[in-house]
């Protein structure tokens, strides 16, 4: 590890220490990121439970737990985030943000031209495109996408979670040649208490956070400069773990702060979904294995 990288890591974690002290001072004011949490256990052996919070969506097939809805008749009733308008073996059409009627959602997604064909500038007032994110479904979580103001409809399949108020992960992608070609999808919790990221490619990705972990975190003698864990993550869909790092792998070092991930607006990249709940804290979970972690100022959970 280069000297500059070690120094950058030490400076970052020193800054986190100051931030942590300020956060503790503010904790009594109810400043999110798990201040009021009484649900997350401190045990590193806790059983996995769903902790991702998604806004409620209307019947008939509102999905908020990442499951796949069955096929249904398409209707013209206006629906909200997490509503599955169509589910077949070939595709799943979902209202991700805002509101839309399912009949139109299915119609506009079906009207998107195939690969190699010129796409129209808009379809019924919606701006639509193919192959979201950086190339394919496993990375971005969708195949086709249509936007109209704050409304968004996605085409997915059952290899990824049902979208419900997902942010655009492109907004969080950062790359730099300054620190070993660092690149990934970086974010911070709304209070700035944890710096997190999803890095890597489908099948070889990891999700994790840096910050001053709860006092119950064990001592891990992996690095001479740090005597307690300063990293919580899940690698390649494996069980969540506490680690000790001398460099901030999940913080984009070129910037002081990463983009904020708003409360209850998940980001999906390469099989991992991360979300921040005002009480429970930050949760990252691998869709295929269900493994991951939850962490806030006072407690953590590995599953």
N, C-alpha and C positions, 0 to 999 in steps of 0.2 A: 504494500500500500504506500503510495507516494506521500511525502511529507505534507504537501499542500492539502491533500485530501484529508489527512488525519487532523490537520489544524482546522480545516473547514468543518469537520465533524464535531470537533471539540467546541468550536465557537457556536455551532448550531445548538448543541445540547446545553451549553451554558446559557444561551438565550432562552431555551425552553425552561430551564430552571427558574429564571426570573419570571417568565410568563406563568409558570406553575404557581409561584408564590403569590402573584397578583390574582390568579384565578381562585386560589384558596380564600384570599381576602374577600373576593366578590361572591363566594359561594352562598353566603347567607342571603344574598339578594335574589336568588333564584335564577341565575344566569345559565340555564340550559346545560347540555352535555352531561346529563345524569345527576345534577345536583339533588334532585328529589327522588332518585331511584332507590327503591327498597326491594327490587325484584331480582337484580343480577347478583348471582352468588360469587364469592371470592374463590371458590374451589376451582382448581385447574382440571378437575375430573368431572365437571358437571355434564349432565346429559343435554344434548342439543334440543333447543326449542325455537319456534319461530318468534323472532323479536322484531322483524322488519315491520314498520307501520306504514300502511298505504291508505290513501284517502278512500272513503267508501264510494262505491259506484252503484248505479241503479241496477235492478233486476232487468233481464232474466239471467244473465250470465256474468255478473260482476265477479272478478277474481282478484283477490288481494294476497294470496298465499303462495304464488308461484306455480300453482297447479295448472292443468290444462282443462279447459271446459269442453264439454261434448258439443256435437253439432246442434244447431238450432235454426229455427225459422228466422229469416231476416225481417226486421220491422223498421218502421220509420220514426220510432220514438227517440227523442234526443237522449243520449246517454253520456255518462262521464268516464273519467279515467279508470282503466282496468276492465272495461267492458269488452268481452270477446263477442264480436259481431258475427264471425263465421269461424268454424273450426272443422277442418277436413284433414285427411292424411297428407295433403299437399301443402296446406297453408293454414295460418291462423290470422285473422284480421282483428286488430285491437285498437281501441281508442286509448291513446297514451296520455294526452294532455287536452285540457279544455273539454269541449262537448261536440258531439256530432250525432246524426241519426245513422243507424246501422245500415239502412238501405243505401244511403249515399256512400258510406264508408266502403262497403263492398263494391259498389259500382265504380268508384274512382280508382281503387286499387286494381280492379280487373281491367281498367282502361289503360293502364300503364303499358306502353309498347314493350315488346320483347327485346332481348339483347341484340344489338346491331341495327335497331330501328330508331329513327329520330323521335325523340320525346317532344310532345307539344309543350308550349310555354306554360299552360295551365290546363287543368281538367276541372270543369265546373267551378272555377274560381280557386281551386287548390293548386299549389305548386308541388309537383311530385317528382320523385327521382328513384333510380335503382341503386342497389348495392350501397347501403349506408356505411358510415364509419370509414375504416381504412381497408375495405375490400370485401368482407364477407360476413355472413350471419354470425359465426362463432365469435368474431371480434366485436361487432357492433350491437348484436342482439336483434337485428331486423334485416329483411331483404329489400323491401320497398318502403317508401316513406312519403306521406303527403302532408303538407302544412298549409294552414289558412289562419293568419294572425296567430293567436295563442292556441289554436286547435291543432292536434296532430294525430294522424292515423298511421299505424305501422302494419306491415305484413311480416309475420314471424312463422316459426314452426315449433313443435314441442321439444326441440333440443335446447331451448332457452326459456327463461321465466316469462310469464305474462307481464308485459310492460304496464306500469301504472305510475304516471307522473315521473318517468325517467327524465333525467337531464340529457342534453346532447353531449355525449362523451367527447366529441371533437373539441368542445370548449375547454376541456381539461388536459388535452394532450400537450406535452412539452418535450422538447429534445434539445440536447446540447452536446458539443464535443469537448466541453471544458473538464468534465469529470467522467472519464472512461466511457464516453459516448452515452451519457445518462439520458434515458427517455422513458416515457410512461404517461400515466394519467394521474395527475397530482391534485390533491385537494386538501383543505383544512376544515375542521369543524367550525361552526359559526362563531364560537367563542375564541377560536384560535388555540385551544388547549392541546389539540392533537393535530399533527401533520401526517397525512396518509397518502397512499397511492396504490394503484393496480399496475403492475409492470409485467412484461413478458408477453408471450404469444399464446394462443389457445393450445392447451396441453402442456404448457411449460410456463404458466403464469403464477404470480403470487400477489397477495394483497396484505398490506400491513400498515401500522401506524407507529410513529415515534411520539414520545412525550414523557412526562414524569408519571409513571404508572402508580397505581394505588399502593399504599404502604404495606398491604398484604402481599405484594409481589415478592417472590423469594430472591435470595442472593444467588447470583449466577457468576461464577468466576471464570468468564471467558475472555476478559480483556483487562489489562492491568490498570487502565484509567477509570473503569467503572465497576462498582461492586454490586450494583443491583440491576435488574433488567430495565432496559430503556426502549425495548421494541416488542411489539406483539404482532404476530403475522401468521399466515397460512401459506404453505408452499405447495404448488402443484395439486391443490385440492386436498392436501393432508390436514390432519388434526391441527387446530390452532396451537401456538406455542409462544412462550416468552423467551426472548433472546437478549443478548447484550452485544451492541455494535459500536464500533469506534467511528463509523461514518454514517450519516443519515441516508440510508438507502431509499427511504420512502418520502424524503423531502427533496424538492428540486433545489439544489444548492445555489444555482445562479440567481435565485430570487429570495428576497426576505420572506415573502408570504406567497402561498399558493392560492388559487381561486377557492372561494368558499363553496362548500356543498350545502345547499339550504336544507333545513329540517324536512324530513319525509319526502325528499326528492332523490331517489336512488340513482346511482351511476352503475351501469353494467358494462364490463369489458372482459373479454376472454374467459367467460365462465364464472366470473366473480361479480356479485352485486354488493355494493357498499351503500349504506344509508345512515343518516344521523337522526336519532330521535331525541327530543328535548329532555326526556327523563332517562331513558335507557342508555343513551350515549351512542357511540359509533359501532355499527355491526357490519362485518364483511363475511359473506358466506359463498361457498362454491356450490353452484347449482347441481352439478352431477353427484357430488359426494355428501353435501350437506354440512361439510366441515368449515370451521372458521372461528370467529371470536366476537365478543362484545366487550367494549371497554369504556369507562367513564372516569370521572375524577376520584371516585371512592371505591369502585369495584371493577372486577373483570371476570370474564367467563371464557373458557376454551372448550370447543366442542368439535 
